[in-house]
Amino acid sequence: MRRRIVRLTLVAVGVTLVLFGVPLAAGLERYTVTQQRESLQRIADFAARSVYDDVVHDRVPARLPDGRDDDTAVALYDEDGDLTTGDGPPEGDEGVDRVLDRGLSSSPPGQLVAVSPVTDGDDVIGVVRAARPTSAVWSSLVPLYLGMVALAGLVLVAVWALAMRLAAHLSAPLESMARDAARLGEGDFGVRPAPTGIGELDRVGSALGHTAGRLDDLLARERAFSAEASHQLRTPLTGLRLRLESALDDPALLRPATVEDGLASVDRLERTIDELLLLARERSRDAVPVDLARLFDEAQAEWGDRLSRAGRSFSVSRDGALPDPPASAAAVRQIVAALLDNAVQHGAGAVTLTARESGPDAVAVDVADEGPGVAEEDLSGSDGRRGLGVALARRLAEAEGGRLTARRSPSVVTLLLPLEPVRKGRSITSS
């Protein structure tokens, strides 16, 4: 990139110098030629005045005024166009002839010529011709052209040095961002490009850092969700495994009801997997209110037998007039399952599932047991034993605009759900 910046800069400056220098050189040549022609004309006019007396009296001038250098040739021609004296062609050329014919003068190839008539009244009695080779004009232009070329070279060198510095200043942040992008591609999400002072590059760096932060957060959430989901899948798998092991130990227990119970566990497992996949894709929640009555019936069927086998009781309670909150049925089902599983694994005694009103704008779903309870800090998932399921429940509740609260003595974990739909990311504050 540095070479490209330097090359493009030098090309741009070179084109600018050519576009500026060529017209300047042409103008300088025209100016020099004009100056030389005017100088010759002054010499010819002066010589014509100087020889006037001699020509009028038919005398040949002893000496003709010459130019300031040896390149100027001055000659005097008579009225017939013949050379009288001086340095010039024996017979007058086109310029002399035109003056004698009162025409305009022009220069022969390779020379600059100026002519001046010697007149007596209205009669032209002679012509003074002053000539200088064009090579003398070019020789005077060569030093000027060399100076221009030298100056252009100095400009290019200065621009090259500045371009190298500018290229280093521009490419260093880009090279650093390229390295950061490579680190990001390799899975290093701690990339945070430092400010460069260049607005455009800083915006790119900020976007790169923001992307790295989002990817880091996304990966962390997906890892946490994977751990939480695997925790949720263990419950139906464990129950199914216990039934199969019991049937293997005692084939007499393998009755149609046992098979139907196993198939129901498989169905619940498939539903759990589908719901977790749906929630993992972060689809927008359903606008249709969750059916709490159906949810409580399913919980009674699934968790009543399990707690009964463990020697514990399970009961559900719901006011028939209680409105259904507009939340995702899959999310609420997983939240309740996680809280019940936590009560089974870490609680004690009877377990109750209750739905009640919590103020005018929320519904509360309580999961209570007779155990030590869940601390508020456990809701964040910091507890490695119980935090996975509870943390998943908290995450899903917040995604539905609700929240989880925990209370001890007695042990109660409460899911609060708003009765009005709220934007994802907001949560209710009432309890």
Buried (B, 14 or more C-beta within 10 A) or exposed (E): EBEEBBEEBBEEBBEEBEEEBEEEBEEBBEEBBEEBBEBBBBBBBBBBEBBBEBBEEEEEBEEBBBBEEEBBBBBBBBBEBEBBBBBBBEEBBBBBBBBBEEEEBEBEEEBBBBBBBBBEEEEBBBBBBBBBBBEBBEEEBEEBBEEBEEEBEEBBEEBBEEBBEBBEEBBEBBEBBEEBBEBBEEEEBEBEBEEBEBEEBBEBBEEBBEBBBEBBEEEEEEEBBEBBBEBBBBBBBEBBEEBBEEBEEEEEEBEEEBEEBBEBBEEBBEBBBEBBEEBEEEEEBEEEBBEBBEBBEBBBEBBBEBBEEEEBEBEBEBEEEBEBBBBBBBBBBBBBBBBBBBBBEBBEBBBBBBBBBBEEEBBBBBBBBBBEBBEEEBBEBEBEEBBBBBBBBBBBBBBBBBBBBBBEEEBBBBBBBBBEBBEEEEBBEEE
